[in-house]
Amino acid sequence: MRSESLEAARQRLHSFLAIYDPDGTYDEAFRDRVRPVLGDIACDSLDMTPAAYDDLASRIDMTIHSAAYTNLFCRMSKIEPIN
């Protein structure tokens, strides 16, 4: 997730959750299971250091990404790395 900090990333994730779960029914489970990772999906190894990427890869069992670059006027070569 591109963000200024992990805390800003957490706040952004929880703001999205609040849209779909306004009553907070899943808030605790979400906080326990979902962790933001700072990186750039368009770069190899998320643009992380090899040590940070290896550490992440050893601790996760699933990656969910919803990154997309949407611009109807861009060439495919520009949007393809993310999409």
PyMOL commands that set and color helices and strands:
alter all, ss='L'
color gray80, all
select helices_A, chain A and resi 6-20+27-33+44-47+50-59+76-79
alter helices_A, ss='H'
color red, helices_A
deselect
rebuild
show_as cartoon
